[in-house]
Every structure is written in structure tokens, then in C-alpha cells.
Amino acid sequence: MKCKYLNQFSISEFEWTVESCTANDRPYAPSISELHDYCKGSEFRKCPVLLKKEKMCMSNSLIYEIFVAA
């Protein structure tokens, strides 16, 4: 299963593709080993970029809940 944050761009004239990750707040191009280990494999939930994003979302959610409860 491919990670939902992986974007692949290809121009039909050429035989290469460019892959980028949108999980971060900045453009990021995964390395070949990251593409193999995380982005295109079944272990994408262990990706350090994705884990950082999920940690940030949980932190923001907790801050929002504390703010609303106050």
C-alpha cells in the first residue's frame, strides 16, 4: 500500500518520475531508501516524517481541547 502523502509526477516523454512527500509543511523529496522502506511499502506508518506530522496534529488537538475547555 502506498502512502497517501506520496505524490508522483511523470512526463510521458521521459522515462523518469519525480516523487515528493506532502506530509511535512515544506516540500520534501524522499530518498530511494525511504521510498522503498516507507512510501511505497507496507511500513509507511513507521515513516519518521509521518510520525512527526501525527505527533504535531495530536499536540495541536490537545491544545485546542484545553483552549475550548477553559
C-alpha positions in Angstrom: 0.0 0.0 0.0 1.4 3.4 -1.0 1.4 6.3 1.5 -1.3 8.9 0.8 1.3 11.7 1.1 3.4 10.5 -1.7 3.0 12.4 -5.0 4.4 11.1 -8.2 5.0 13.3 -11.2 5.9 11.9 -14.6 6.2 13.4 -18.1 5.2 10.9 -20.7 8.2 12.0 -23.0 10.6 10.8 -20.3 11.1 7.5 -18.5 11.7 9.0 -15.1 9.4 10.1 -12.3 9.8 12.7 -9.5 8.4 11.8 -6.2 7.6 14.2 -3.4 6.2 13.9 0.1 3.4 16.3 1.3 3.2 15.1 4.9 5.6 17.9 6.0 4.8 21.6 5.8 7.6 22.0 3.3 8.3 20.2 0.1 10.3 17.1 0.7 11.9 14.6 -1.7 12.2 11.2 -0.1 15.5 9.2 -0.7 15.5 6.0 -2.6 15.7 4.0 0.7 12.8 6.0 2.2 10.7 5.4 -1.0 11.4 1.6 -0.7 11.1 1.3 3.1 8.2 3.7 3.8 6.5 5.5 0.9 5.8 2.5 -1.4 5.9 -0.3 1.1 3.7 -1.6 3.9 5.7 0.1 6.6 4.6 3.7 5.8 3.2 4.1 9.3 6.8 4.0 10.7 7.9 6.9 8.5 9.7 9.5 10.6 8.1 12.4 8.6 4.6 10.9 9.1 5.2 10.2 12.8 6.3 13.8 13.2 3.2 15.1 11.5 0.9 12.9 13.6 2.6 14.0 16.8 2.2 17.6 15.8 -1.5 17.0 15.0 -2.1 15.3 18.3 -0.4 18.2 20.1 -2.4 20.8 18.3 -5.6 18.8 19.0 -4.7 18.7 22.7 -4.0 22.5 22.8 -7.4 23.1 21.1 -9.3 20.9 23.6 -7.6 22.7 26.5 -8.5 26.1 25.0 -12.1 25.1 24.4 -12.5 23.7 27.9 -11.2 26.8 29.5 
